[in-house]
Amino acid sequence: MITSKERAKLKKQLGPRYTKGVLEILKKQSVTSPNGESYTSSSIRNVLAGNMKNEAIENAIYDYATQEREKTERLAKKRKELLK
């Protein structure tokens, strides 16, 4: 389960519209709910808020956070190179 410390850091890293990216990761990994349907944005928000425990969604959240961090780092590197 995502702790309150992790939640604060993740929210900052993910930004306001993170559920779409997490849903894309779940879809790409063919992860579905126990009834075979796709997870919802609400489920993702509940996991991040600590209201629900789901290892697959937590892993997708961390994967998306990693992607976003790498994207931010690449952009910062480009900016630094361009503005030398």
Order of alpha helices (4+ residues) and beta strands (2+ residues): alpha-alpha-alpha-alpha
